[in-house]
Amino acid sequence: PASAPARRQHGALRHHAYSHTLSMMRFALLASAAGRASGLGRRRGLAMANPTAQFKTSQGEFKVELFMDKLPVTCSNFKDLATTGFYDGLTFHRVIKGFMCQFGCPNSANAQSPVAGTGGPPGNTEFSLPDGSTVARDGGGNIPDELVAEISNEPMTISMANTGAPNSGGSQFFLNTVHNSFLDYFDERTPSKHPVFGKVVEGMDVVKAIEGVKTDARDKPVEAVRVESVTIVE
């Protein structure tokens, strides 16, 4: 929060100065509180929208909203990989109709590689969070599990792939094409823990087209579905 002979006049001046000082204090404190509220709003994602990722693929384009406001570690890991070109040129290495489409292994640059689906980011690397702090990937390129938002693996959501072991997610993820609630970390029917960190907001038909491609006995597309680029828009 911020304001008789000669003696009375002096007292009035002192009172006016005191009132003026209080007014200025009130103004300064209100401005400070407003600034803190504005900053808090930005930190909570209230003042800006979540970033999106634009996928340009051999089947067409689709856009994903990243839930940065809910899963900053997982989304920032993805954003870092996308902006450094890690995903450019990779292929969907596992596609199962009526289930999901999996992507993000660096070994899938060679669509016929027998080890596509086993790779991840370089180990012992770092990426930044929206608040300016950093998170380190472990020696295997894995990030900490972020099991904080109860968002179900519904159709057209994007979810982290992992080996089933704790903290084993890296660069691979999958697009749910049906409601795979048994993959939710908060669903106790199975031990699977796959956190959802975004959803497709444009180009659902492209995702369905990818889901519908012909695959071999290993669930690998016969004709490679390649991602040319992933562009982050904030």
N, C-alpha and C positions, 0 to 999 in steps of 0.2 A: 504494500500500500504506500502516497507521497507524504498552513495556515488557514486630572487633566491639566492649569499651569504646565510647566516644562516636564515635571515628573510623570504626569499622566501621558504626555506625548511620547516620552521615552519608553514607557511601558507598552503603549500601543504599537510602537515600531517593533519592539521585541516580539510581541504577540504575532504581528504580521509576518516577521521573518520566520518564526517557528512554524506557523501554518504553511508558509510557502515551502519550507523544508520538508514537512510531512507530506505535502502534495507531491513533491518531486520523488520522495521515497516510495510512495504508493505507485506512481507511474513506473518507476524503475523495476519494482518487484513484479508488477503485472506484466511488463514487457518480458522480464526474465522467465516468468511462468509460461507465457505464451510461446517463447522460444523453445523451452523444454518440451512443451506439449507438441509443438511442431516437429521437433527432432524425434520424439518418441513415436509420433505418427509415422514418420518416414522409416524408422527402424522396424516398426511393426507392419510395414507394407501398406499403411492406410493412405499414404500420399502418392503412391505410385503403383502401377499395375505390375503383375508378375511378368518376367521376361518370356518370350516365346522362342521356339526353335523351328526354323523352316527347313524341312528335309526336301532336297531335290534328288529324286531317284529315277531309275530307268523305267519305272512304272508311272511316274508322275510326281506331283508334289503334295505334301501334307504338312500341317502346322501343329505344333504341340505347345500347350501352355505348361510352363514349369512352375511347380508349387514352391517357389523360392520362399514365400512367406511361412510355409509350414515345415519344409525340409531343406534348410539352407546348405547343409553339408552335402547331401546327395545331389542337389541341383547345381551347386557350385562346382562339384567334381565334374558333372556332365558339361557344364558351361565351359570350364577350362579345357576339357578335351575337344569340345566342338570348335572353340575359337582358335586353338592351336593346330587345327586340321587333322587331328588324330583319326576322326571318323571318315574323312574324305577317301573315297575309293573302296571302302569295305563293302561286303555283301551280307545279305541276310543268310546266315548259315544253317538256320533251323526254322522250318515253317510247318506248322501242323494245323490243318483246316479244322475249324471248330474248337480251337484252343488258343494259339498265339503265334507270333512271328518274332524270332530272336535275332539280335544284331549286336555288333560292337566288339567282336574279337579281331585284333589286328592280323591274325593269321588268315582271316577270311578275304584278305586282299586277293589271294589266290583262291578263287571260288571252289577249286577242286582239292584244296589242301586237306589231308587227312587229320590235321590237328586244328582245323577251324573249330572254334568253340572252346578252346583251352587257354587262350591268351588274355592279357589285360594290359593296363598302362605300365609304363616304366616304374620300377620300384624306387622308393626313397625320394619321391618328388613331392612338391607342395602345390597347393592352390589356395586362393583367397576367398574369404566369405564376405557377404555384403557389409559387415561391420568393420572390415579391414584386417581381421585376424586371419591366421593361416591354419590349414590342416595338412598334416603329413600323411601320404600314403606309406604303407609299410614296405618291406623289402620285396614283396610280391606284387606291389601296385594296388593293394586293397585299401579300402576306406572303412572307417567305423560304421557299424550298423546304425541307422537312424530310425529307430522304431518308436516314433513319437506321435504320429498322426494316424488315427484310425480311418484310413481311406481304403475302401475295398477295391479289389482287383476286378473292377467292372469293365464291360466292353469299352474299348477305345482309351483305356488308361495305359500309362507306360510305367513299368515296374522294374526294379533292380533284379538282375539275375545273380545267383551266387551258387556256391558248391553245396550248400546245406550247413556248412560250418559257420560259426559266428565270425563276423567281420571279414567275409570272403568276397564281397562285391567289389568290382573294379570299374570296368568300362562297359561290360555287357548288360543289356536290358532287353525287355520284350514288350511287345504291344499285345495286350489282351484283346481277343476278338469275341470272347464270350465272358460271362461272369464267372471268374475262377476264384470264388470266395475261399476255397480250401487253401489258397496260397497266401491268404492274409496272415500276418504275424499274430493277430489277435483272435484268429480262428483256431480253436484247440483241437479240431478234428485231426489235424496233421501237424508234424513238426516244421513244415515249411514256413519261412519268414521272408516274404518279398514285399518290401515297402513300395507303395505307389508314390511317384514323385511328379506326375504330370498327366495330362490328358490331351487327346487329339481334338482340336477345335475346328480344323478345316481339313478337307481332303479325306474324309472317312472312306469314300469310294476307292481311293488309292490304296488305303490299308486293306480293304476287302479284296482288291485286285491282287495285292501281294499274297494275301492269305490263300487265294484261289489258284496260285501257280502250280504247275505239275512238279512233284517232288519224287526223289528216289527212295530206296528202302531205308536210308539214313535220315529222312526228312529234310534233305538238302534240295533246294530248287534245281531242277534239271537245267533250266536256263537262268543264269545268275541274275539276281535282283540287286543291282549295285546302287549305293548311295553316293552321288556325285559330290554333294556338299551338305553341311548342316550350318545354317546361319542363325546366330543369336540376335534377337531384336529386343531392345530394352526401352 
